[in-house]
C-alpha cells in the first residue's frame, strides 16, 4: 500500500510543509491515495476532504467540509455507521476501479459499488463539494461512474438533487445525524416520496411517521426555505418519466449556503455563512409554527394564522365539537351533508384559493387532461373529493384528483394554490340562502351603525374604562378572594423583556404548550432567563396568571423553579423564570439519545428531588399547595441535573381551615397523570399529587410515557403493564435498557414498588409524600401495592394538546381541560 500512495504523499507533503506553495491536490489516480492526516482540496479552495472526529468522539470518519469556514462544517460523510477507531484510514482506488476506504489490516470500511469494472478511474473533489469518480478517458465531460451527490448525508448543497432517478431506482434523500458525536443516520429523513400514479411529495419523516410536508406543492421548494419566492435563491423542480427531483442554487455565486436536517432540534434549516459575524446564520427553519406540523388540524381542517388556528373547510363541521372547543383538533372535520353521487342530482364544487394543497398520497395524476375533463372525471367517481391542475408552470393543464379525506391543508398567504373541493348540491343551496340572509342583515346593521355610531363610541369608551378598573381590582385579589398583599416580586417592563428575547425571536423559542410559548432571554446584566408568554387565546386568564405569580413568589426550595419577576402590560402577561439549561425531564428520559446519559444514580436523584419538592409544597411551606399538574414536562433540570418542579398556574392553595379533600367542576390537568378520583369525580387532595408522582417514578425508571405506552398484551398504559409484571414476578423486564448495570436491582425494585404504591386506585391507600421520602431513604420493608388506577383509555390525547406537534419542548407549559 505504501508504494501505491507514494506519489501523492510527495505532493501532499510539499503542500503542507511549504507556506509559499499555493496549489492544492484536488484528486488522485489508482497509484495515489489519501491517508489520515492528509486532505484533498477542491481547485477553487471551497471544499476539503479528509479524516475527522465529530464532536467529543474519538472515532475517525472520512468526510467533506467547507475549507474556508473557520468552524469545521461537515457536509458529507462516507463511513457514517462504520467508524475507524484509529488513524489507520486510507482512501484509494482498487483494482476494479472502485473507491474504497480501508482501515487496519486493509479491511474495507466503505466502498462504492460500480456496476461494471473501470479501467482508468480517477477521483476528483469538485468546487461544488461533489466527490466524483470518473473514467479518465471521459475527461471533464460530466459523466461520472459514481458521485457523492447521489448519496447525501444530512446536508443539501447547491446543485445537489433531492429526489428519484426513475431509470435506476436511486433515491436521493437527507438523513439526520443521530447526534453531534455520531453521523450514523437517525430517525429523521427528508426526501420526495412517490406513490403509483400520485403526485410526488416532499416530507420530513420521523421513522415512518410524516412529520412535515413541504409547503409549495407543484413548484417544490426546499424544506428550510420560505413559502414565498426568495430573492436570493432559485429552485428547479423536474418531474418527467426519467427523474423527479428538486434542486436549488444561490443567485449570487459567492453566497455559502447549506440546508441541514437536524434530529436534535427536529428541524430542517437553511443556513448562510455571514462573513461579518464569522458564523452560520439560520435564515429559515421548518417546522416553526403549529401549521407546519403534518395534519395539525386533522382531516378536512384548514390551518390558518388566525385565532383559532384550525377551521373546518366550508361544507364541513368538527367531528367532535366538544374537543374542537378545547383546541383539540386531531379528529378533524366531517361533511355537513353526504355526497349524493347520483346522476340526476350531481354534486358541485367550491373553489378555494391560497391553499397549501392536501397530501397527495391518495391522489391520481393525468398530465394530459384539461380542467374540464378533470372535473368530469372526479364527478364520475364517488370517492373523488377534490381536483386541481397539475401543471408545474401554474397553468390550467393536467389533472390531479384526491380520494377520501383531505389532509394537511394550510392557508398560504403567498404562493398558495387553487383547489376545487366537492360539496353536496344541497349544502351549496343552503349556503346561498344563508348568504342572502346575511347580506340583508348586514345592510340593516350598517344602517343602524351609521345612525348610532356616536352612541356606540361613547359606550365603547365607558366599557374600556370599566374593564381597566376590573382588571386592577382582579390584580388585588386572588382566586380565593383573599388580598394579594405585597408580592415581593420585581415587575419588569415589556421593553426590557422584549430586548432580552430579541423581540421574542423564533430563534429564542424553547418550546410551546397549551398556554403559549417559552423563550430564552438574557437580561442586561447577563443573567439568563426563561420567559413564559401567555398567548392571547390562552385558556389561562388573568386569575390563573396572578395565581402562579403569588404562589411561586412565596415558595423557596431547591427543588422548585424560582420565579424572578413578571410583566403585565396591555394584553401581555409574562413570567420570568430562572433558566434551566438541561430543559424538561420529558425531553431527556423519553428521548432515545439523551436518556442514555441518565444512569441510575441520576434518575434516583431526580426521583428523590421531586419527592422533596412535593413534601415542601404539601406540608413544609407556610402555604399548603396542591400542584394538580405534576408531569415530566413540568419538571426542569438545572446544570447538575437536579430536578425543579415548575408551572403553578393550576395549583390550589389550602389554608388552615380547608379540608384535605376539595371538589371542583373544573377538571384540570394532563391525561395520564390525573388521579382516578379527580378525573372521574372532580375530587382532589394532596393524594392527587401523590398519584401523579407515582406515574412519574415509573416513567423515569422505564423511559416510557404512561399514556403513550403500547404492548401486545393490550395493557392500556404503563402502570397497568408494570402491575401485571409485578404480580408475575418479573417487573425488571420493563426497566430502561439504558440503565445497564448502573443501578442495584434491589434499589430499582424498591422504586418500582414505591411508584405502584403511589399510583394505587384509592387515595387512602397511597402514602403521603413525607412517607415516600422516608421510604426512598431507608431499607425498611415496603407494603405490597394494590391495583393502580386503570382509567386512561388507549389513544386518549393529552387535554388541549396539538397532535400535529409531536416534538417535545423545553419548559413545556401545563395544559387545562374544562369539563362539566
C-alpha positions in Angstrom: 0.0 0.0 0.0 2.8 2.4 0.8 4.2 2.2 -2.7 0.8 2.9 -4.3 0.4 6.0 -2.2 4.0 7.4 -2.7 3.4 9.9 -5.5 0.5 11.6 -3.9 2.2 11.8 -0.5 5.1 13.7 -2.0 2.8 16.3 -3.5 0.7 16.5 -0.3 3.8 16.9 1.9 5.1 19.7 -0.3 1.8 21.5 0.1 1.7 21.2 3.8 5.4 21.9 4.5 5.8 25.0 2.3 3.8 28.1 3.0 4.9 29.6 -0.3 3.3 26.9 -2.5 -0.4 27.8 -3.1 -1.6 24.8 -5.2 -3.7 22.1 -3.6 -4.3 18.5 -4.6 -8.0 18.1 -5.7 -7.8 14.4 -6.9 -5.8 11.3 -7.3 -5.3 8.2 -9.5 -5.0 4.5 -8.8 -1.3 5.0 -7.9 -2.2 7.5 -5.2 -4.4 7.7 -2.1 -5.4 9.8 0.9 -4.1 8.9 4.4 -5.4 10.1 7.7 -3.6 13.5 8.2 -3.7 14.5 4.5 -6.5 16.0 2.6 -7.9 16.8 -0.9 -8.9 20.4 -1.6 -11.1 21.5 -4.5 -9.4 23.6 -7.1 -11.0 26.9 -6.0 -10.4 26.1 -2.3 -14.1 25.9 -1.3 -14.2 22.3 0.0 -11.8 19.9 1.7 -11.9 16.1 2.0 -10.1 14.2 4.8 -10.5 12.4 8.1 -12.1 13.9 11.1 -13.6 13.1 14.6 -17.0 14.7 15.2 -17.9 16.4 18.5 -16.3 14.7 21.5 -15.9 11.4 19.7 -12.5 9.9 19.1 -13.8 7.8 16.1 -12.4 8.7 12.7 -14.6 9.3 9.7 -14.0 10.3 6.1 -15.8 13.5 5.2 -16.1 16.7 3.2 -16.3 20.1 4.8 -16.1 23.8 3.9 -12.4 24.7 3.5 -12.6 28.5 4.2 -15.1 28.4 7.1 -13.2 28.6 10.5 -15.8 26.4 12.2 -15.5 22.9 10.7 -18.8 22.3 9.0 -19.1 18.8 7.6 -21.4 18.3 4.6 -20.9 14.7 3.7 -19.6 11.5 5.5 -18.6 8.3 3.8 -18.4 5.7 6.6 -21.4 7.1 8.6 -22.1 4.0 10.7 -18.7 2.2 10.4 -16.1 4.4 12.1 -12.4 3.8 12.3 -11.1 3.7 15.8 -7.5 4.8 15.0 -5.6 6.8 12.4 -5.0 3.9 10.0 -7.6 5.0 7.5 -6.7 5.1 3.8 -8.9 6.2 0.8 -7.8 4.7 -2.5 -8.9 3.3 -5.9 -8.8 -0.5 -6.0 -8.1 -2.9 -8.9 -11.8 -2.9 -10.1 -11.9 0.9 -10.2 -14.0 1.3 -7.0 -13.2 3.9 -4.4 -12.5 2.1 -1.1 -11.9 3.2 2.5 -9.5 0.8 4.3 -8.6 0.5 8.0 -6.1 -1.7 9.9 -5.1 -4.9 8.1 -6.6 -3.5 4.8 -10.1 -4.3 5.9 -12.8 -2.5 3.8 -14.7 0.1 5.9 -16.6 1.7 3.0 -16.6 1.4 -0.8 -18.5 2.4 -3.9 -20.3 -0.3 -5.9 -19.7 0.2 -9.6 -21.9 -1.9 -11.9 -19.0 -2.6 -14.2 -15.3 -2.6 -13.8 -13.5 0.7 -14.6 -10.0 0.5 -16.1 -8.9 4.2 -15.9 -10.8 5.5 -12.8 -9.8 8.8 -11.2 -11.1 10.7 -8.2 -11.7 14.5 -8.0 -13.2 16.8 -5.4 -15.2 19.4 -7.4 -15.7 23.1 -6.5 -19.4 22.2 -5.7 -18.3 19.9 -2.9 -19.1 16.8 -5.0 -16.7 13.9 -4.8 -16.7 12.2 -8.2 -15.2 9.0 -9.6 -14.8 9.2 -13.4 -13.2 7.3 -16.2 -10.0 9.2 -17.3 -11.0 8.8 -21.0 -14.2 10.9 -20.4 -12.1 13.9 -19.3 -14.4 16.6 -17.9 -17.5 15.5 -19.8 -19.6 15.5 -16.6 -20.2 11.7 -16.9 -19.4 10.1 -13.6 -19.0 6.5 -12.6 -20.0 7.5 -9.0 -20.6 10.8 -7.2 -21.2 11.7 -3.5 -24.1 14.0 -4.5 -26.1 10.8 -5.2 -25.7 9.7 -1.6 -26.3 12.8 0.7 -25.8 12.7 4.4 -27.7 15.3 6.5 -26.8 18.3 4.2 -28.1 19.5 0.8 -25.7 21.8 -1.1 -26.5 24.0 -4.1 -26.7 21.8 -7.2 -27.5 18.6 -5.3 -30.6 16.7 -6.4 -33.2 15.7 -3.8 -35.5 13.0 -5.4 -35.5 10.0 -7.6 -33.8 8.7 -10.6 -36.7 6.6 -12.0 -34.4 4.8 -14.5 -32.2 3.3 -11.9 -34.4 3.5 -8.8 -31.8 5.6 -7.0 -33.4 7.7 -4.2 -31.5 10.8 -3.0 -32.7 11.9 0.4 -31.3 13.5 3.6 -30.9 11.6 6.8 -30.1 13.4 10.0 -27.1 12.5 12.2 -28.1 10.7 15.4 -26.3 13.4 17.4 -23.3 15.7 17.1 -20.9 12.8 18.0 -22.5 10.2 15.7 -23.1 10.8 12.0 -24.9 7.5 11.6 -28.5 8.1 10.2 -31.1 8.8 12.9 -34.9 8.6 12.7 -35.3 11.8 10.7 -35.2 11.7 6.9 -36.2 14.2 4.2 -36.9 13.4 0.6 -39.5 13.1 -2.1 -41.9 10.2 -1.7 -43.6 8.6 -4.8 -46.9 6.7 -4.9 -48.1 4.9 -8.0 -49.9 7.5 -10.2 -49.9 10.0 -7.4 -48.2 13.4 -7.4 -44.8 13.4 -5.8 -44.5 15.0 -2.3 -41.5 16.1 -0.2 -41.7 15.0 3.5 -39.7 15.0 6.7 -40.3 11.6 8.2 -39.7 10.6 11.8 -39.2 6.9 11.3 -42.2 6.1 9.1 -44.4 8.9 10.5 -45.0 12.0 8.5 -43.7 15.0 10.5 -43.6 17.8 8.0 -44.6 18.3 4.3 -43.1 21.0 2.1 -45.5 23.9 1.7 -45.1 24.6 -2.0 -46.6 21.7 -4.0 -46.2 21.6 -7.8 -43.2 24.0 -7.5 -41.4 22.1 -4.8 -39.0 24.2 -2.7 -36.5 23.0 -0.1 -37.7 22.3 3.5 -35.6 25.1 5.0 -36.9 27.7 2.6 -39.7 30.3 2.9 -43.1 29.6 1.3 -42.8 32.7 -0.9 -40.3 33.3 -3.7 -36.8 34.0 -2.5 -34.8 37.0 -3.9 -31.5 35.1 -3.0 -32.2 31.6 -4.3 -33.7 29.9 -7.3 -35.4 26.5 -7.2 -35.9 24.0 -10.0 -38.4 21.1 -9.9 -38.2 18.4 -12.5 -41.0 15.8 -12.9 -40.8 13.5 -16.0 -40.6 9.9 -16.9 -36.9 9.7 -16.1 -36.5 11.8 -12.9 -38.3 13.5 -10.1 -36.1 15.9 -8.1 -35.8 19.4 -6.7 -32.6 21.4 -6.6 -31.6 25.0 -5.6 -28.8 27.4 -6.0 -27.9 31.0 -4.8 -28.5 33.7 -7.3 -25.1 35.2 -6.2 -22.3 32.7 -6.5 -20.3 34.0 -3.6 -23.0 33.0 -1.1 -22.1 29.9 1.0 -25.4 28.1 1.7 -26.4 24.7 3.1 -29.7 23.0 4.1 -29.4 20.7 7.1 -31.7 18.1 8.6 -31.2 18.1 12.4 -32.7 15.4 14.6 -31.8 17.1 17.9 -33.9 20.2 17.0 -36.4 18.3 14.8 -35.9 20.9 12.1 -34.8 21.3 8.5 -33.0 24.6 8.3 -31.3 26.7 5.6 -28.0 28.3 6.7 -26.0 31.1 5.1 -22.4 32.0 6.1 -22.2 35.6 7.4 -18.7 36.8 6.8 -19.1 39.8 9.1 -20.2 37.6 12.0 -18.0 34.7 11.1 -20.9 32.4 11.8 -23.7 30.4 10.1 -27.0 32.3 10.2 -30.2 30.3 10.3 -32.3 32.1 7.7 -35.3 29.8 7.7 -36.3 26.7 9.5 -39.2 24.2 9.2 -41.3 23.3 11.1 -41.5 26.5 13.2 -45.2 27.0 13.8 -48.2 24.9 14.6 -49.4 24.8 11.0 -46.1 23.4 9.8 -46.7 20.1 11.6 -48.2 17.4 9.4 -52.0 17.1 9.7 -52.2 19.6 12.6 -55.9 20.3 12.1 -56.9 16.7 11.2 -58.9 15.6 8.2 -60.6 18.3 6.2 -59.3 21.0 8.6 -57.7 24.2 7.3 -54.7 25.6 9.4 -54.6 29.4 9.4 -52.6 32.2 11.1 -55.9 33.4 12.7 -57.5 32.6 16.1 -58.5 29.8 16.4 -55.7 28.3 14.3 -57.9 25.5 12.9 -61.1 25.9 10.9 -63.2 23.4 9.0 -63.4 23.8 5.2 -66.7 25.2 4.1 -69.2 22.4 4.0 -67.6 20.6 6.9 -68.0 20.7 10.7 -65.9 19.4 13.6 -66.2 15.7 14.2 -66.2 16.4 17.9 -67.4 19.9 18.7 -66.5 19.4 22.4 -62.9 18.6 21.7 -62.7 21.3 19.0 -63.8 23.9 21.5 -61.0 22.7 23.7 -58.4 23.3 20.9 -58.0 19.5 20.3 -58.3 19.5 16.5 -56.9 16.0 16.0 -60.2 14.4 15.0 -60.7 16.9 12.2 -63.9 17.7 10.3 -66.7 15.7 8.6 -69.2 16.7 5.9 -72.3 18.5 6.9 -74.2 16.7 4.2 -73.2 13.5 2.4 -72.3 13.5 -1.3 -75.1 12.3 -3.5 -73.2 10.5 -6.3 -76.5 10.3 -8.3 -76.5 11.2 -12.0 -79.7 13.2 -11.6 -78.6 15.1 -8.5 -75.0 15.9 -9.2 -72.7 17.3 -6.6 -71.0 20.7 -7.1 -67.5 22.1 -6.4 -66.5 25.0 -4.3 -63.3 26.8 -5.4 -60.7 27.8 -2.8 -57.6 29.8 -3.4 -54.4 30.4 -1.5 -54.1 26.8 -0.1 -51.2 24.5 0.6 -52.8 21.7 -1.3 -53.6 18.4 0.6 -51.3 15.5 0.9 -51.3 13.6 -2.4 -50.8 10.1 -1.0 -54.4 9.2 -2.0 -54.4 11.1 -5.3 -54.3 10.4 -9.1 -52.5 12.4 -11.8 -53.0 12.7 -15.5 -50.9 15.4 -17.1 -52.8 15.2 -20.5 -56.2 16.2 -19.2 -57.6 19.7 -19.1 -59.5 21.1 -16.1 -63.0 20.4 -17.6 -62.1 16.8 -18.2 -60.6 16.7 -14.7 -63.9 17.9 -13.2 -65.9 15.3 -15.1 -63.5 12.6 -14.1 -63.9 13.5 -10.4 -67.8 13.6 -10.6 -67.9 10.1 -12.1 -66.0 8.6 -9.1 -67.9 8.6 -5.8 -64.7 8.5 -3.9 -63.3 11.6 -5.5 -63.3 14.6 -3.2 -61.3 17.4 -4.9 -59.4 18.3 -8.1 -56.9 20.8 -9.4 -54.5 21.5 -12.2 -51.2 19.5 -12.1 -49.4 21.9 -14.4 -46.0 22.6 -13.0 -45.8 26.0 -14.5 -49.0 27.1 -12.9 -51.2 26.9 -16.0 -54.5 25.1 -16.4 -53.3 21.9 -17.9 -53.0 18.5 -16.2 -55.3 16.9 -13.7 -54.8 15.8 -10.1 -57.8 14.4 -8.1 -58.0 13.4 -4.5 -59.8 10.5 -2.9 -61.2 10.4 0.7 -60.3 12.9 3.4 -58.1 16.0 2.6 -55.1 16.0 4.9 -52.6 18.8 5.9 -54.3 21.8 4.3 -52.9 25.2 5.2 -53.9 28.8 4.3 -50.8 30.2 2.5 -50.8 34.0 2.1 -48.2 33.9 -0.8 -47.8 31.3 -3.5 -50.9 29.4 -2.4 -52.7 27.2 -4.9 -56.3 26.8 -6.2 -58.3 23.7 -5.4 -61.9 22.7 -6.2 -63.5 20.7 -3.3 -66.5 18.5 -3.9 -69.6 19.5 -2.0 -73.2 18.4 -1.8 -75.6 20.4 -4.0 -77.9 20.8 -1.0 -75.1 22.3 1.0 -74.5 24.9 -1.7 -78.2 25.8 -1.9 -78.3 26.2 1.9 -75.2 28.4 1.8 -76.6 30.6 -0.9 -79.8 31.1 1.1 -77.8 31.8 4.2 -75.5 34.2 2.3 -78.6 36.1 1.0 -79.9 36.4 4.5 -76.6 37.6 5.8 -76.4 40.3 3.2 -79.8 41.7 4.2 -78.9 41.6 7.9 -75.6 43.3 7.1 -77.4 46.2 5.3 -79.6 46.7 8.3 -76.7 46.5 10.7 -74.7 49.0 8.7 -77.6 51.5 8.7 -78.0 51.2 12.4 -74.3 51.6 13.0 -74.2 54.8 11.0 -77.1 56.3 12.9 -75.9 55.3 16.3 -72.1 55.5 15.8 -71.7 58.3 18.2 -73.6 56.4 20.9 -71.6 53.2 20.3 -68.3 55.2 20.5 -69.3 56.6 23.9 -70.3 53.2 25.1 -67.0 51.7 24.0 -65.1 54.3 26.0 -67.1 53.6 29.1 -66.7 49.9 28.7 -62.9 50.2 28.3 -62.7 52.3 31.5 -64.8 49.8 33.4 -62.7 46.9 32.1 -59.5 48.5 33.2 -60.9 49.1 36.7 -62.0 45.5 36.9 -58.5 44.3 35.9 -56.9 46.5 38.6 -59.4 45.0 41.1 -58.6 41.5 40.0 -54.9 42.1 40.4 -55.5 43.0 44.0 -57.5 39.8 44.8 -56.5 36.2 44.5 -58.8 33.3 43.3 -60.0 32.7 46.8 -60.9 36.3 47.4 -58.1 36.9 49.8 -55.9 40.1 49.4 -52.8 39.5 47.4 -50.7 41.9 49.5 -47.1 42.6 48.7 -45.8 40.1 46.2 -42.2 40.9 47.0 -41.5 40.3 43.3 -39.8 42.5 40.7 -42.0 43.9 37.9 -40.4 44.2 34.5 -41.5 46.5 31.7 -42.3 45.0 28.3 -39.4 46.7 26.5 -36.9 45.1 28.9 -38.3 41.6 28.3 -38.5 42.2 24.5 -34.8 43.2 24.4 -33.8 40.2 26.4 -35.5 37.8 24.0 -34.6 39.7 20.7 -38.2 40.8 20.5 -39.5 37.2 21.1 -37.5 35.9 18.2 -38.3 32.4 16.9 -34.6 31.6 17.4 -35.0 32.1 21.1 -38.1 29.9 21.4 -37.6 27.0 23.8 -40.9 25.4 23.3 -44.7 25.8 23.4 -47.5 24.4 25.5 -51.2 25.0 25.9 -50.9 28.5 27.4 -48.3 29.9 25.0 -44.6 29.8 24.0 -41.5 30.0 26.2 -38.4 32.0 25.2 -34.8 32.1 26.3 -33.6 35.5 27.2 -30.6 37.4 28.6 -31.0 40.4 30.8 -28.7 43.5 30.6 -26.6 42.1 33.5 -26.0 38.9 31.6 -28.4 36.7 33.6 -30.2 34.0 31.5 -33.9 33.7 31.9 -36.9 31.7 30.6 -39.9 33.9 29.6 -43.3 32.3 29.7 -45.5 34.4 27.4 -49.2 33.7 27.7 -50.9 33.7 24.3 -53.9 36.0 23.9 -56.0 32.9 23.0 -54.7 31.0 26.0 -57.2 29.5 28.4 -55.1 30.7 31.3 -56.6 34.0 32.2 -55.5 36.8 34.5 -56.6 34.9 37.6 -54.5 31.8 36.7 -51.6 34.1 35.8 -51.7 36.0 39.1 -52.2 32.7 40.9 -49.0 31.4 39.6 -47.2 34.7 40.4 -48.4 34.8 44.0 -47.7 31.1 44.7 -44.2 30.9 43.3 -43.2 34.2 44.7 -43.8 32.9 48.2 -42.1 29.5 47.7 -38.4 29.0 48.1 -37.0 25.4 47.8 -34.1 23.9 45.9 -36.5 21.6 44.1 -38.9 24.3 42.9 -38.2 26.6 39.9 -37.5 30.1 41.0 -39.7 33.0 39.7 -37.6 36.1 39.0 -40.3 38.5 38.1 -43.4 39.2 35.9 -44.7 41.7 33.4 -48.4 42.7 32.9 -48.7 45.4 30.3 -51.6 45.9 27.9 -52.6 42.4 26.7 -49.2 40.9 27.5 -48.8 38.6 30.5 -45.2 37.4 31.1 -43.5 35.3 33.7 -39.7 35.4 34.1 -38.1 32.2 35.5 -34.5 31.1 36.1 -33.3 29.4 33.0 -32.8 25.6 33.2 -30.1 24.7 30.6 -31.0 21.0 30.6 -34.6 21.6 29.7 -37.6 19.5 30.8 -37.4 16.0 32.2 -39.6 14.6 29.3 -37.2 15.8 26.7 -34.5 13.7 28.3 -35.9 10.5 29.6 -38.2 10.0 26.6 -35.5 10.8 24.0 -33.7 7.8 22.5 -30.4 9.6 22.6 -30.4 11.8 25.7 -31.8 9.2 28.0 -28.5 7.2 27.6 -26.9 10.0 29.6 -29.1 9.2 32.6 -27.7 6.4 34.6 -29.5 5.1 37.7 -27.8 7.5 40.1 -29.1 10.5 38.1 -32.6 9.0 37.8 -32.7 8.2 41.5 -31.6 11.7 42.4 -34.3 13.1 40.2 -37.0 10.9 41.9 -35.8 12.0 45.4 -35.6 15.6 44.4 -39.2 15.7 43.1 -40.4 13.9 46.2 -38.7 16.5 48.5 -40.2 19.3 46.4 -43.7 17.9 46.9 -43.2 17.4 50.7 -42.3 21.1 50.8 -45.5 22.0 48.9 -47.8 19.8 50.9 -46.6 20.4 54.5 -43.3 22.2 55.0 -44.0 25.6 53.3 -46.0 28.3 55.0 -48.6 27.6 52.4 -50.2 24.2 51.7 -50.3 23.7 48.0 -51.7 21.0 45.6 -49.8 21.3 42.3 -52.5 19.5 40.2 -50.4 19.2 37.1 -47.3 17.3 38.0 -45.8 15.6 34.9 -42.5 15.0 33.2 -42.7 18.2 31.2 -43.3 20.3 34.3 -40.0 19.1 35.9 -37.0 21.1 34.8 -33.3 20.1 35.1 -30.6 22.6 36.2 -26.8 22.4 35.3 -26.2 19.5 37.6 -29.4 17.6 36.5 -31.2 18.4 39.8 -35.0 18.5 39.3 -37.1 21.5 39.9 -40.9 21.5 39.8 -42.4 24.2 37.6 -45.6 25.7 36.3 -48.0 26.5 39.2 -50.8 28.0 37.0 -53.2 25.3 38.0 -52.2 24.9 41.7 -54.6 25.2 44.5 -53.9 26.8 47.9 -55.3 25.1 51.0 -55.5 27.3 54.1 -55.6 26.0 57.6 -59.4 26.0 57.5 -59.6 24.0 54.3 -60.4 20.3 54.2 -57.8 17.8 52.9 -60.2 16.9 50.0 -61.9 19.5 47.8 -64.3 19.3 44.9 -64.3 21.2 41.6 -66.3 21.3 38.4 -63.2 22.2 36.5 -61.1 19.1 35.9 -57.7 20.5 35.2 -54.5 18.6 34.4 -53.0 16.2 32.0 -54.3 12.8 30.9 -52.1 10.0 32.1 -51.2 11.8 35.3 -54.6 12.6 36.8 -55.7 10.5 39.8 -58.9 8.5 39.1 -61.0 10.2 41.8 -60.0 13.6 40.3 -60.5 12.6 36.7 -63.9 10.9 37.3 -65.4 12.9 40.2 -63.5 16.2 40.5 -62.2 15.4 44.0 -58.6 16.4 44.6 -56.2 16.4 47.5 -52.5 16.1 48.3 -53.0 12.4 47.4 -53.8 13.5 43.8 -50.2 14.8 43.5 -49.0 11.5 45.1 -50.7 9.6 42.2 -49.0 11.8 39.6 -45.7 11.3 41.4 -46.2 7.5 41.2 -46.8 7.6 37.5 -43.7 9.9 37.1 -41.5 7.5 39.0 -42.5 4.5 36.8 -41.8 6.7 33.7 -38.3 7.7 35.0 -37.4 4.0 35.6 -38.7 2.6 32.3 -38.1 5.6 30.0 -41.6 5.1 28.7 -44.6 7.5 28.7 -47.6 6.2 30.6 -50.2 7.4 28.1 -48.2 6.6 25.0 -47.2 3.1 26.2 -48.4 0.2 23.9 -47.9 -3.5 24.5 -49.1 -6.7 22.7 -50.8 -7.9 25.9 -53.2 -4.9 25.4 -52.2 -3.1 28.6 -53.8 0.2 28.3 -51.0 2.1 30.0 -47.6 1.7 31.6 -48.9 1.4 35.1 -51.2 -1.4 34.2 -48.5 -3.3 32.4 -46.0 -2.9 35.3 -48.7 -4.1 37.7 -49.1 -7.3 35.7 -45.3 -7.9 35.5 -45.1 -7.2 39.3 -47.7 -9.9 40.0 -45.9 -12.2 37.7 -42.6 -11.6 39.5 -40.8 -10.1 36.5 -41.0 -6.3 36.8 -37.4 -5.8 35.7 -38.5 -6.7 32.1 -39.6 -3.2 31.6 -36.8 -1.1 33.1 -34.9 1.1 30.7 -32.2 -0.9 28.9 -30.0 2.3 29.1 -29.6 1.7 32.8 -27.4 -1.3 32.2 -25.6 -2.2 35.4 -25.5 1.3 36.7 -28.1 0.6 39.5 -28.6 -2.2 42.1 -31.5 -4.4 41.4 -32.9 -4.1 44.9 -32.9 -0.3 44.7 -34.7 -0.3 41.3 -37.3 -2.8 42.6 -37.8 -0.7 45.6 -38.6 2.4 43.5 -41.0 0.4 41.3 -42.7 -0.7 44.5 -43.0 2.9 45.7 -44.3 4.0 42.3 -47.0 1.4 42.3 -47.9 2.3 46.0 -48.3 5.9 45.0 -50.4 5.1 41.9 -52.9 2.9 43.8 -56.6 3.4 42.9 -57.9 4.6 46.2 -56.4 7.8 47.8 -56.4 6.3 51.3 -54.1 3.5 50.1 -51.5 5.9 48.8 -48.7 7.1 51.2 -48.1 10.7 51.9 -45.1 12.4 50.3 -43.4 12.6 53.7 -43.7 8.8 53.9 -42.4 8.4 50.4 -39.2 10.4 51.2 -38.6 8.1 54.2 -39.2 5.0 52.0 -36.7 6.3 49.4 -34.0 6.9 52.1 -34.3 3.7 54.1 -34.2 -0.1 53.6 -37.3 -1.0 55.7 -39.8 -3.5 54.2 -42.5 -2.0 51.9 -46.2 -2.8 51.7 -47.4 -4.8 48.7 -49.2 -2.4 46.3 -52.8 -2.8 45.4 -54.2 -2.3 41.9 -53.4 1.0 40.3 -56.0 3.3 38.9 -56.8 2.0 35.4 -58.7 4.9 34.0 -56.9 6.0 30.9 -58.3 4.9 27.6 -55.7 3.9 24.9 -55.1 6.7 22.5 -56.6 9.4 24.6 -54.8 12.6 23.8 -53.4 15.0 26.3 -56.0 17.5 27.0 -55.6 20.5 24.8 -52.6 19.1 23.1 -51.9 19.6 19.4 -51.5 16.2 17.8 -49.6 17.6 14.9 -46.8 18.8 17.1 -45.0 15.6 18.2 -41.8 17.1 19.3 -41.0 17.6 22.9 -40.1 21.1 24.0 -38.1 22.6 26.8 -40.1 24.4 29.5 -43.4 23.0 28.2 -46.4 24.6 29.7 -49.2 22.9 31.5 -52.5 22.2 29.8 -56.0 22.7 31.1 -59.2 20.8 30.3 -62.5 22.4 31.4 -65.3 19.9 31.8 -68.7 19.9 33.5 
